[in-house]
Amino acid sequence: MTPELKAANLVLRPLTHEDTPHVHRLVNDWKVVRTLSSLPFPYPRDLAEKWIRSTQEDSQAGHAYHFAITRENILIGAIGLVLSEDKKTASLGYWISPALWGQGLTTVAAQRIIEWGFRFLKLEKITADAAIDNPASCAVLKKLDFQEVGKSTRRFLSRGQNCEVTLFELNRARFLELNPTPPLPIPEEKPKPVSTSPEVTTTHSLRKPKTLLVVAAALLNLENKILLAQRPEGKPLAGLWEFPGGKVEIHETPEQALIREMQEELNIDLTASCLAPFTFISENVGEFHLLMPLFVVRRWQGTPFPKEGQNLAWVNAADLAKYPMPDPDLPLIPLFQELLG
Ligand SMILES: Nc1nc2c([nH]c(=O)n2[C@@H]2O[C@H](COP(=O)(O)OP(=O)(O)OP(=O)(O)O)[C@@H](O)[C@H]2O)c(=O)[nH]1
């Protein structure tokens, strides 16, 4: 499923039926449509509708992930990855409202999608192409470290003719070499001014990030299915699936925090439960260092109920990878597969 991703002041989210008039208005513009090979001009509204439907089907089937690019809740463009059959390669495509060209917004959105493609989808290579008379798009790809690998010709429906295109590629090893740190989460707090405490050095990159202590539970039911909760709208990383839990307050032990969070989020009582420490996440996620003890819990009182309106899913260990999760959770998947078979 297509998750919601944040990138600077942009939110990249799945397209919905309500986006149809905006997609139609923005794409049905010669300046946009001439850069896209597979669309006619004029671009009829029912094609916008069909395309949005197809993005939803493709996302469910895991064939392609298309995102609306939004700023302050307004759709300003779209970006997507279409996967090869073996799911090792994807081709990147995008368009953005011409009124916003030249502001670097496409680069910001594309950088986030590429990051997600390499780190979450574990792609080996991302390809892209741009008509040779579209230098702005070529410049975006070069800024993103794509390498030019050749030329080809492609039929452009909008122009009714074949056009020469430049082919680009970025492979996973190069991306990881150039971007060794995990993607930045969206900081919830404003950056604090650099203090003079001894653990702080003068440069931002060397500053010791604050440790964020979060506790979470893998609730296992009688069929050995694990409960995942989807982060609700309005929270950072909304749309991603995670182990229910939350931040440990200053006056709490992790176990006390877990009992409180399970009551607040799921209306279940863990006071008499066995909280079995299973593993932990210790990962630098940009503005802070996430430390997350994860407990396995098999018995509790009550029935999990999504008190915060979050979606819940009982998931077999073998299916965990089908649920987009925050990057730090990904190494946990094989551990559960080993534990639960
Ligand atoms: N609960 C939980 N949080 C996780 C997981 N993986 C992961 O990276 N996190 C991160 O840990 C942090 C948890 O913060 P939160 O915002 O959910 O905490 P909370 O429930 O206390 O929220 P609140 O501050 O809105 O009350 C988030 O940055 C979240 O992205 C996970 O599997 N479960």
The ligand as an ORCA input file, in Angstrom:
! r2SCAN-3c Opt
* xyz 0 1
  N       4.761      2.925     18.866
  C       5.716      2.777     17.938
  N       6.503      3.837     17.597
  C       7.446      3.632     16.670
  C       7.625      2.369     16.042
  N       8.635      2.462     15.156
  C       9.088      3.741     15.172
  O       9.989      4.215     14.496
  N       8.359      4.458     16.097
  C       8.568      5.869     16.362
  O       8.536      6.143     17.730
  C       7.873      7.375     17.987
  C       6.672      7.108     18.837
  O       6.039      8.289     19.076
  P       4.438      8.455     19.126
  O       4.170      9.780     18.551
  O       3.755      7.296     18.567
  O       4.255      8.421     20.690
  P       2.934      8.706     21.499
  O       1.943      7.601     21.266
  O       3.426      8.916     22.911
  O       2.351      9.953     20.782
  P       1.956     11.397     21.253
  O       3.265     12.122     21.446
  O       1.168     11.879     20.091
  O       1.179     11.196     22.515
  C       7.476      7.944     16.637
  O       8.474      8.792     16.162
  C       7.420      6.681     15.777
  O       7.621      6.936     14.440
  C       6.788      1.279     16.419
  O       6.864      0.157     15.912
  N       5.855      1.548     17.377
*
